[in-house]
């Protein structure tokens, strides 16, 4: 059986429709969503209602949380002050647009979903706001999966799809206790388990360097993971962003697939709200 | 380079603190870190808190962090937003919360609220719990992967922790892991080695730890015991 995992839809209806259509054409009827249904994009109600109508199990993303809890729940780091201001603008616009019913839906989403030894989260098992980047320390990455008692951890949040296998890990350690609490010194090697992190990328706000929406398919039969790229009508979303009065930069970066469009403003600034 | 002394878990006990201070005067220690749990529900902590803020002549100036008990008190007194002392309430009920409130004069709250979560000195992280949480209890039996994670989060080579109350030193001294990454650009493999790092439990109350950052020498002590009887620690 195959199972699709989508994440970071970001109120981009055209991208969401294209990805769901791709999944339908592949005959896959099990879908899990890793959150961030809203934020940045111009169709928050439409995207939330599509996910609700399709009854797609979802966990709560950081944007979903912020819309419900207010901006103070945000622990993310904006790369610049301008980026932070644009993010706040998108937040207020989204909060004003979303219906109470859709807000209640976002508030009801769980922080994680589990299917046997598969765990589904937005950012990491620790937080919706923690980034599991593809090049993060391998031991720290393994710890996130192991501490969550999962074999494979599906996450999003980075907007960059990847599959990372962590294996053949071993830690050599030497334990010495206090003389007042004596015990034999111990030296041992601890074999680490084989674990995997699968990042589903982003449907509605890709940051992989291209404009295509991305998601992943988990083939349970051989436990393989396929990264899918889906072209969609980017212009349709861009026009809707501008028409909604959202920052035109959001349209620009979708249109150019430019990953770090916001990074040059003030590299020293880190949001610590 | 002179040594550091690290202690924790005073829990309001001025007698214990005075005993440690008296002992430190006789040793080559120039910096004192108190890694939290200055207060506790067992006894009134005001006298200790006053001495920590206004050291007596001859005392080493203490550099204090907040610990689990301070976190509970600060939460209950409204210094942590909407959070309250839920962990303490769950563990000890309303009586424990009331005892903690009783133990500390409100006049000390501003100072307690000013305490930091941790210090980073040289390549060492000094924390009550860990980089994950003030209540994270690392012990000699904690999985090495978890210890390495806590060190990695702080980008430190030495992590001094106090939450468990134990005195121990776990040295991570070798090993590695293979990582295979596949993304839209292709596939690549990476090997990462375990860096040489240590997690040190500093003890609690009369049990404290001396650390020489110049030689990386660690010695565990118990105040009131002759140094020869407690051994010389280890390098």
Contacts between the chains, C-beta under 8 A, distances in Angstrom:
chain1	res1	chain2	res2	distance
A	126	B	132	7.7
A	134	B	181	5.6
A	134	B	183	6.2
A	135	B	181	7.7
A	137	B	152	5.1
A	137	B	192	7.2
A	138	B	177	4.9
A	138	B	179	4.4
A	138	B	190	7.1
A	138	B	192	4.5
A	139	B	145	6.4
A	139	B	148	4.9
A	139	B	149	6.5
A	139	B	152	6.4
A	139	B	177	6.2
A	139	B	192	7.0
A	139	B	194	7.3
A	140	B	148	7.8
A	140	B	149	5.1
A	140	B	152	4.8
A	140	B	153	7.1
A	141	B	179	7.7
A	142	B	145	6.4
A	142	B	177	6.8
A	143	B	145	5.3
A	143	B	146	6.2
A	143	B	148	7.4
A	143	B	149	3.9
A	146	B	145	6.3
A	147	B	146	7.1
A	160	B	183	6.9
A	161	B	183	6.3
A	161	B	184	6.6
A	162	B	181	6.0
A	162	B	182	6.5
A	162	B	183	4.0
A	163	B	181	7.4
A	163	B	182	4.6
A	163	B	183	7.5
A	164	B	179	6.2
A	164	B	180	7.1
A	164	B	181	4.9
A	164	B	182	7.7
A	165	B	179	7.2
A	165	B	180	4.6
A	166	B	177	6.1
A	166	B	178	7.5
A	166	B	179	5.5
A	167	B	177	7.5
A	167	B	178	5.3
A	167	B	179	8.0
A	167	B	180	7.5
A	168	B	176	7.9
A	168	B	177	6.6
A	168	B	178	4.5
A	169	B	145	7.9
A	169	B	175	7.3
A	169	B	176	7.2
A	169	B	177	3.6
A	169	B	178	7.4
A	170	B	175	4.3
A	170	B	176	6.8
A	170	B	177	7.6
A	171	B	144	4.4
A	171	B	145	6.5
A	171	B	148	6.6
A	171	B	172	6.0
A	171	B	174	7.7
A	171	B	175	4.3
A	171	B	194	5.4
A	172	B	172	7.3
A	172	B	173	5.2
A	172	B	174	3.6
A	172	B	175	4.8
A	172	B	194	7.0
A	173	B	144	4.8
A	173	B	170	5.9
A	173	B	171	6.5
A	173	B	172	5.4
A	173	B	173	6.6
A	174	B	170	7.4
A	174	B	171	4.4
A	174	B	173	5.6
A	175	B	140	5.6
A	175	B	168	6.8
A	175	B	169	7.4
A	175	B	170	5.3
A	175	B	171	7.7
A	176	B	168	7.1
A	176	B	169	4.8
A	176	B	171	7.5
A	176	B	234	5.6
A	177	B	140	6.2
A	177	B	167	7.1
A	177	B	168	5.3
A	177	B	169	8.0
A	178	B	166	7.9
A	178	B	167	3.5
A	178	B	168	6.7
A	178	B	203	7.0
A	178	B	207	7.2
A	178	B	220	3.7
A	178	B	233	8.0
A	179	B	220	6.4
A	179	B	230	5.6
A	179	B	231	3.5
A	179	B	233	7.2
A	180	B	167	6.9
A	180	B	207	6.6
A	180	B	220	6.5
A	180	B	222	5.3
A	180	B	225	7.7
A	180	B	230	5.8
A	181	B	166	7.1
A	181	B	167	6.1
A	181	B	168	7.9
A	189	B	175	6.9
A	190	B	143	7.4
A	190	B	144	5.2
A	190	B	145	7.4
A	190	B	175	7.9
A	192	B	145	6.1
A	192	B	177	6.5
A	208	B	183	7.5
A	208	B	184	5.4
A	209	B	184	7.6
A	210	B	184	7.4
A	214	B	184	7.5
A	227	B	182	7.4
A	227	B	183	7.1
A	227	B	184	6.5
A	229	B	184	6.9
